[in-house]
Amino acid sequence: MKICLIQPYYSMKEDDADLCFQNMLKQMDECDPSMDLIVLPEYCDVPVDVPNAAAFNRMVDKYQPIIHEKCVELARRCHALVFANYAEK
């Protein structure tokens, strides 16, 4: 079994959210059909440290639909199981 663990850059600054999220998507694009299992990080729709619940919810609103669709596409493209821990309202 071939396993791919996605570990993107993680920042303590909210301003880095887009950069960190794009880094994770890029790593997902590098997966290929040789993978059997692909694992994303915890709260992959909150790609940076956030100061409060309002900021957390903004990240979820912005990134959750994107990461959900990306995971579906990734599983289909690679014919692999994809484990993603993201928030869903």
Chimera marker file (.cmm) of the C-alpha trace (Angstrom):
<marker_set name="trace">
<marker id="1" x="0.000" y="0.000" z="0.000" r="1" g="1" b="0" radius="0.5"/>
<marker id="2" x="1.363" y="3.405" z="-0.962" r="1" g="1" b="0" radius="0.5"/>
<marker id="3" x="0.403" y="6.260" z="1.367" r="1" g="1" b="0" radius="0.5"/>
<marker id="4" x="0.770" y="9.983" z="0.756" r="1" g="1" b="0" radius="0.5"/>
<marker id="5" x="0.674" y="12.322" z="3.746" r="1" g="1" b="0" radius="0.5"/>
<marker id="6" x="-0.001" y="15.927" z="2.755" r="1" g="1" b="0" radius="0.5"/>
<marker id="7" x="1.795" y="18.312" z="5.104" r="1" g="1" b="0" radius="0.5"/>
<marker id="8" x="1.565" y="21.896" z="3.856" r="1" g="1" b="0" radius="0.5"/>
<marker id="9" x="3.302" y="24.902" z="5.327" r="1" g="1" b="0" radius="0.5"/>
<marker id="10" x="1.423" y="26.149" z="8.407" r="1" g="1" b="0" radius="0.5"/>
<marker id="11" x="1.604" y="29.743" z="9.545" r="1" g="1" b="0" radius="0.5"/>
<marker id="12" x="0.741" y="31.508" z="12.770" r="1" g="1" b="0" radius="0.5"/>
<marker id="13" x="-0.373" y="34.561" z="10.743" r="1" g="1" b="0" radius="0.5"/>
<marker id="14" x="-3.885" y="34.846" z="9.338" r="1" g="1" b="0" radius="0.5"/>
<marker id="15" x="-2.573" y="36.878" z="6.393" r="1" g="1" b="0" radius="0.5"/>
<marker id="16" x="-0.796" y="33.738" z="5.123" r="1" g="1" b="0" radius="0.5"/>
<marker id="17" x="-4.009" y="31.734" z="4.733" r="1" g="1" b="0" radius="0.5"/>
<marker id="18" x="-4.240" y="31.898" z="0.938" r="1" g="1" b="0" radius="0.5"/>
<marker id="19" x="-0.570" y="31.013" z="0.525" r="1" g="1" b="0" radius="0.5"/>
<marker id="20" x="-0.829" y="28.050" z="2.899" r="1" g="1" b="0" radius="0.5"/>
<marker id="21" x="-4.036" y="26.802" z="1.300" r="1" g="1" b="0" radius="0.5"/>
<marker id="22" x="-2.584" y="27.060" z="-2.209" r="1" g="1" b="0" radius="0.5"/>
<marker id="23" x="0.483" y="25.141" z="-1.030" r="1" g="1" b="0" radius="0.5"/>
<marker id="24" x="-1.767" y="22.302" z="0.143" r="1" g="1" b="0" radius="0.5"/>
<marker id="25" x="-3.683" y="22.240" z="-3.161" r="1" g="1" b="0" radius="0.5"/>
<marker id="26" x="-0.380" y="22.108" z="-5.038" r="1" g="1" b="0" radius="0.5"/>
<marker id="27" x="0.730" y="19.109" z="-2.987" r="1" g="1" b="0" radius="0.5"/>
<marker id="28" x="-2.579" y="17.405" z="-3.741" r="1" g="1" b="0" radius="0.5"/>
<marker id="29" x="-2.017" y="18.011" z="-7.466" r="1" g="1" b="0" radius="0.5"/>
<marker id="30" x="1.313" y="16.177" z="-7.184" r="1" g="1" b="0" radius="0.5"/>
<marker id="31" x="-0.385" y="12.941" z="-6.113" r="1" g="1" b="0" radius="0.5"/>
<marker id="32" x="-0.656" y="10.304" z="-8.793" r="1" g="1" b="0" radius="0.5"/>
<marker id="33" x="-2.580" y="7.054" z="-9.367" r="1" g="1" b="0" radius="0.5"/>
<marker id="34" x="0.163" y="5.042" z="-7.669" r="1" g="1" b="0" radius="0.5"/>
<marker id="35" x="-1.223" y="6.298" z="-4.320" r="1" g="1" b="0" radius="0.5"/>
<marker id="36" x="-3.621" y="4.041" z="-2.436" r="1" g="1" b="0" radius="0.5"/>
<marker id="37" x="-4.294" y="6.350" z="0.494" r="1" g="1" b="0" radius="0.5"/>
<marker id="38" x="-3.979" y="10.143" z="0.700" r="1" g="1" b="0" radius="0.5"/>
<marker id="39" x="-4.208" y="11.856" z="4.095" r="1" g="1" b="0" radius="0.5"/>
<marker id="40" x="-4.722" y="15.586" z="4.564" r="1" g="1" b="0" radius="0.5"/>
<marker id="41" x="-3.952" y="17.503" z="7.769" r="1" g="1" b="0" radius="0.5"/>
<marker id="42" x="-6.423" y="18.208" z="10.537" r="1" g="1" b="0" radius="0.5"/>
<marker id="43" x="-8.721" y="21.134" z="9.745" r="1" g="1" b="0" radius="0.5"/>
<marker id="44" x="-7.421" y="21.394" z="6.211" r="1" g="1" b="0" radius="0.5"/>
<marker id="45" x="-9.963" y="24.153" z="5.586" r="1" g="1" b="0" radius="0.5"/>
<marker id="46" x="-8.377" y="26.342" z="8.281" r="1" g="1" b="0" radius="0.5"/>
<marker id="47" x="-4.806" y="26.531" z="6.937" r="1" g="1" b="0" radius="0.5"/>
<marker id="48" x="-3.378" y="28.951" z="9.551" r="1" g="1" b="0" radius="0.5"/>
<marker id="49" x="-3.652" y="29.681" z="13.243" r="1" g="1" b="0" radius="0.5"/>
<marker id="50" x="-6.674" y="31.885" z="13.901" r="1" g="1" b="0" radius="0.5"/>
<marker id="51" x="-7.299" y="34.144" z="16.909" r="1" g="1" b="0" radius="0.5"/>
<marker id="52" x="-10.998" y="33.453" z="17.471" r="1" g="1" b="0" radius="0.5"/>
<marker id="53" x="-14.155" y="31.621" z="16.380" r="1" g="1" b="0" radius="0.5"/>
<marker id="54" x="-15.137" y="34.356" z="13.923" r="1" g="1" b="0" radius="0.5"/>
<marker id="55" x="-11.843" y="33.993" z="12.048" r="1" g="1" b="0" radius="0.5"/>
<marker id="56" x="-12.181" y="30.201" z="12.152" r="1" g="1" b="0" radius="0.5"/>
<marker id="57" x="-15.658" y="30.423" z="10.613" r="1" g="1" b="0" radius="0.5"/>
<marker id="58" x="-14.441" y="32.809" z="7.895" r="1" g="1" b="0" radius="0.5"/>
<marker id="59" x="-11.798" y="30.251" z="6.903" r="1" g="1" b="0" radius="0.5"/>
<marker id="60" x="-14.341" y="27.436" z="6.837" r="1" g="1" b="0" radius="0.5"/>
<marker id="61" x="-16.723" y="29.489" z="4.691" r="1" g="1" b="0" radius="0.5"/>
<marker id="62" x="-13.952" y="30.377" z="2.263" r="1" g="1" b="0" radius="0.5"/>
<marker id="63" x="-12.004" y="27.117" z="1.983" r="1" g="1" b="0" radius="0.5"/>
<marker id="64" x="-14.335" y="24.244" z="2.875" r="1" g="1" b="0" radius="0.5"/>
<marker id="65" x="-16.233" y="24.117" z="-0.438" r="1" g="1" b="0" radius="0.5"/>
<marker id="66" x="-12.941" y="24.228" z="-2.348" r="1" g="1" b="0" radius="0.5"/>
<marker id="67" x="-11.243" y="21.490" z="-0.336" r="1" g="1" b="0" radius="0.5"/>
<marker id="68" x="-14.331" y="19.291" z="-0.470" r="1" g="1" b="0" radius="0.5"/>
<marker id="69" x="-14.448" y="19.425" z="-4.277" r="1" g="1" b="0" radius="0.5"/>
<marker id="70" x="-10.672" y="18.999" z="-4.503" r="1" g="1" b="0" radius="0.5"/>
<marker id="71" x="-10.838" y="15.834" z="-2.374" r="1" g="1" b="0" radius="0.5"/>
<marker id="72" x="-13.553" y="14.356" z="-4.574" r="1" g="1" b="0" radius="0.5"/>
<marker id="73" x="-11.512" y="15.143" z="-7.681" r="1" g="1" b="0" radius="0.5"/>
<marker id="74" x="-8.357" y="13.729" z="-6.069" r="1" g="1" b="0" radius="0.5"/>
<marker id="75" x="-10.015" y="10.450" z="-5.098" r="1" g="1" b="0" radius="0.5"/>
<marker id="76" x="-11.385" y="10.006" z="-8.607" r="1" g="1" b="0" radius="0.5"/>
<marker id="77" x="-8.187" y="11.021" z="-10.377" r="1" g="1" b="0" radius="0.5"/>
<marker id="78" x="-5.918" y="8.808" z="-8.287" r="1" g="1" b="0" radius="0.5"/>
<marker id="79" x="-8.408" y="6.002" z="-7.608" r="1" g="1" b="0" radius="0.5"/>
<marker id="80" x="-7.421" y="6.343" z="-3.952" r="1" g="1" b="0" radius="0.5"/>
<marker id="81" x="-8.984" y="6.723" z="-0.539" r="1" g="1" b="0" radius="0.5"/>
<marker id="82" x="-8.723" y="10.304" z="0.670" r="1" g="1" b="0" radius="0.5"/>
<marker id="83" x="-8.927" y="11.155" z="4.367" r="1" g="1" b="0" radius="0.5"/>
<marker id="84" x="-9.724" y="14.815" z="4.971" r="1" g="1" b="0" radius="0.5"/>
<marker id="85" x="-10.557" y="16.426" z="8.285" r="1" g="1" b="0" radius="0.5"/>
<marker id="86" x="-12.405" y="19.642" z="7.553" r="1" g="1" b="0" radius="0.5"/>
<marker id="87" x="-15.164" y="21.551" z="9.252" r="1" g="1" b="0" radius="0.5"/>
<marker id="88" x="-18.641" y="21.541" z="7.783" r="1" g="1" b="0" radius="0.5"/>
<marker id="89" x="-21.471" y="23.728" z="8.977" r="1" g="1" b="0" radius="0.5"/>
<link id1="1" id2="2" r="1" g="1" b="0" radius="0.2"/>
<link id1="2" id2="3" r="1" g="1" b="0" radius="0.2"/>
<link id1="3" id2="4" r="1" g="1" b="0" radius="0.2"/>
<link id1="4" id2="5" r="1" g="1" b="0" radius="0.2"/>
<link id1="5" id2="6" r="1" g="1" b="0" radius="0.2"/>
<link id1="6" id2="7" r="1" g="1" b="0" radius="0.2"/>
<link id1="7" id2="8" r="1" g="1" b="0" radius="0.2"/>
<link id1="8" id2="9" r="1" g="1" b="0" radius="0.2"/>
<link id1="9" id2="10" r="1" g="1" b="0" radius="0.2"/>
<link id1="10" id2="11" r="1" g="1" b="0" radius="0.2"/>
<link id1="11" id2="12" r="1" g="1" b="0" radius="0.2"/>
<link id1="12" id2="13" r="1" g="1" b="0" radius="0.2"/>
<link id1="13" id2="14" r="1" g="1" b="0" radius="0.2"/>
<link id1="14" id2="15" r="1" g="1" b="0" radius="0.2"/>
<link id1="15" id2="16" r="1" g="1" b="0" radius="0.2"/>
<link id1="16" id2="17" r="1" g="1" b="0" radius="0.2"/>
<link id1="17" id2="18" r="1" g="1" b="0" radius="0.2"/>
<link id1="18" id2="19" r="1" g="1" b="0" radius="0.2"/>
<link id1="19" id2="20" r="1" g="1" b="0" radius="0.2"/>
<link id1="20" id2="21" r="1" g="1" b="0" radius="0.2"/>
<link id1="21" id2="22" r="1" g="1" b="0" radius="0.2"/>
<link id1="22" id2="23" r="1" g="1" b="0" radius="0.2"/>
<link id1="23" id2="24" r="1" g="1" b="0" radius="0.2"/>
<link id1="24" id2="25" r="1" g="1" b="0" radius="0.2"/>
<link id1="25" id2="26" r="1" g="1" b="0" radius="0.2"/>
<link id1="26" id2="27" r="1" g="1" b="0" radius="0.2"/>
<link id1="27" id2="28" r="1" g="1" b="0" radius="0.2"/>
<link id1="28" id2="29" r="1" g="1" b="0" radius="0.2"/>
<link id1="29" id2="30" r="1" g="1" b="0" radius="0.2"/>
<link id1="30" id2="31" r="1" g="1" b="0" radius="0.2"/>
<link id1="31" id2="32" r="1" g="1" b="0" radius="0.2"/>
<link id1="32" id2="33" r="1" g="1" b="0" radius="0.2"/>
<link id1="33" id2="34" r="1" g="1" b="0" radius="0.2"/>
<link id1="34" id2="35" r="1" g="1" b="0" radius="0.2"/>
<link id1="35" id2="36" r="1" g="1" b="0" radius="0.2"/>
<link id1="36" id2="37" r="1" g="1" b="0" radius="0.2"/>
<link id1="37" id2="38" r="1" g="1" b="0" radius="0.2"/>
<link id1="38" id2="39" r="1" g="1" b="0" radius="0.2"/>
<link id1="39" id2="40" r="1" g="1" b="0" radius="0.2"/>
<link id1="40" id2="41" r="1" g="1" b="0" radius="0.2"/>
<link id1="41" id2="42" r="1" g="1" b="0" radius="0.2"/>
<link id1="42" id2="43" r="1" g="1" b="0" radius="0.2"/>
<link id1="43" id2="44" r="1" g="1" b="0" radius="0.2"/>
<link id1="44" id2="45" r="1" g="1" b="0" radius="0.2"/>
<link id1="45" id2="46" r="1" g="1" b="0" radius="0.2"/>
<link id1="46" id2="47" r="1" g="1" b="0" radius="0.2"/>
<link id1="47" id2="48" r="1" g="1" b="0" radius="0.2"/>
<link id1="48" id2="49" r="1" g="1" b="0" radius="0.2"/>
<link id1="49" id2="50" r="1" g="1" b="0" radius="0.2"/>
<link id1="50" id2="51" r="1" g="1" b="0" radius="0.2"/>
<link id1="51" id2="52" r="1" g="1" b="0" radius="0.2"/>
<link id1="52" id2="53" r="1" g="1" b="0" radius="0.2"/>
<link id1="53" id2="54" r="1" g="1" b="0" radius="0.2"/>
<link id1="54" id2="55" r="1" g="1" b="0" radius="0.2"/>
<link id1="55" id2="56" r="1" g="1" b="0" radius="0.2"/>
<link id1="56" id2="57" r="1" g="1" b="0" radius="0.2"/>
<link id1="57" id2="58" r="1" g="1" b="0" radius="0.2"/>
<link id1="58" id2="59" r="1" g="1" b="0" radius="0.2"/>
<link id1="59" id2="60" r="1" g="1" b="0" radius="0.2"/>
<link id1="60" id2="61" r="1" g="1" b="0" radius="0.2"/>
<link id1="61" id2="62" r="1" g="1" b="0" radius="0.2"/>
<link id1="62" id2="63" r="1" g="1" b="0" radius="0.2"/>
<link id1="63" id2="64" r="1" g="1" b="0" radius="0.2"/>
<link id1="64" id2="65" r="1" g="1" b="0" radius="0.2"/>
<link id1="65" id2="66" r="1" g="1" b="0" radius="0.2"/>
<link id1="66" id2="67" r="1" g="1" b="0" radius="0.2"/>
<link id1="67" id2="68" r="1" g="1" b="0" radius="0.2"/>
<link id1="68" id2="69" r="1" g="1" b="0" radius="0.2"/>
<link id1="69" id2="70" r="1" g="1" b="0" radius="0.2"/>
<link id1="70" id2="71" r="1" g="1" b="0" radius="0.2"/>
<link id1="71" id2="72" r="1" g="1" b="0" radius="0.2"/>
<link id1="72" id2="73" r="1" g="1" b="0" radius="0.2"/>
<link id1="73" id2="74" r="1" g="1" b="0" radius="0.2"/>
<link id1="74" id2="75" r="1" g="1" b="0" radius="0.2"/>
<link id1="75" id2="76" r="1" g="1" b="0" radius="0.2"/>
<link id1="76" id2="77" r="1" g="1" b="0" radius="0.2"/>
<link id1="77" id2="78" r="1" g="1" b="0" radius="0.2"/>
<link id1="78" id2="79" r="1" g="1" b="0" radius="0.2"/>
<link id1="79" id2="80" r="1" g="1" b="0" radius="0.2"/>
<link id1="80" id2="81" r="1" g="1" b="0" radius="0.2"/>
<link id1="81" id2="82" r="1" g="1" b="0" radius="0.2"/>
<link id1="82" id2="83" r="1" g="1" b="0" radius="0.2"/>
<link id1="83" id2="84" r="1" g="1" b="0" radius="0.2"/>
<link id1="84" id2="85" r="1" g="1" b="0" radius="0.2"/>
<link id1="85" id2="86" r="1" g="1" b="0" radius="0.2"/>
<link id1="86" id2="87" r="1" g="1" b="0" radius="0.2"/>
<link id1="87" id2="88" r="1" g="1" b="0" radius="0.2"/>
<link id1="88" id2="89" r="1" g="1" b="0" radius="0.2"/>
</marker_set>
